[in-house]
């Protein structure tokens, strides 16, 4: 579970990030999940753009978090900020370690 202070730090870092993954109305596919796993392992903190109707957007974000084991740090409009700690963070790729 993330503390409110940790969420605040991650939101500040995530503000400057560009979306890495785009989720459309088609929902989740194996390719999308593989890309999410790779992005979370490399960067730990990623921004995802969800192009879906307002009612289904949160359902999709919750499903993505369950499937990948990530935490939703923030969700605003079509953007979601997801976090999953890497087993061995790469200092050159991790958004939490490297300076932005």
N, C-alpha and C positions, 0 to 999 in steps of 0.2 A: 504494500500500500504506500502511496506517495503522500508525504506530508504537504501541508499548504505552502510551506516555505520552499520546498523542492519544486512544487508545481509552478510557483511564481518564477523561480530561476529558469525553469524549462520554457515557460511562456516567453520570457525575455529573450532567450536564445532562439526560440522558434519563430519569433516575430520577423527575423531577417532571412529565414529559410524560404526557398521556393518549393512548390509541390514536386515531389519525386514521383509519386504514383497517382494516376488518374483512374477513378472508378466510375464507370458509366452505368446506365440503366440495366445493362446486361447482367449486372451483379458480379458475383465472385466466380472466377474460373481457376483452374489449377495454375495456369500461367500467371495470373494476378497474384495468387497466394505465394507462388515461388518468388516472384519479384519483391513482394512485401517482406518475406523472410530474409531475402538477400539484403534488401535496403536496411532493415532493422538490425541485422547482424553487422553490417558495415558502419552505419551511421548512428545507431541507437535511438536517435530522436529524428523523426521525419514528419514532413507535412504531406498530407494526402488530400487531394481534391475529389469530392464525391459529387458527381453530376447525376442527381436523381431528384425525384419529387420530394418535397419537404417531409411528407409523412414517412417515406421509406428511407430517408437519409440516415436517421439515427439507428434504425434497424440494421442497415448495412454497416455502419461504423461499429456497432456492438458486435456484429457477426465477425467483422475483420479482427477485432480485438480478441474475441474468443478463439478464432482459428490460429492466430499468430502468437497468442500469449502476451500481447501488448496491453499497455494501459493508455486510455484516452486522457491526455493531459488537458486538452481544450478542444471544444468544437464550436465553431462560429460560422454560421452560414454554410457554404459549401466546403469549407476547410476543416480538417481535423488534424490535430497534433498528436502523434502516437509515440510512445516510448517503450522500449524493451531493452534491458541491460544485456550487453553482449558478454559471452563467456570470456573472450579475450579481446578487449577493445583495441582497435588499431588507432594509434595516436594521429595518423595522417588522415583518417576518414571520419572518426567519431566527432559528431557535432558537439558533444559534451566536453571533449578534451582539447581539440584544436581551436585556436583563436579564429574568430569569424571575421 
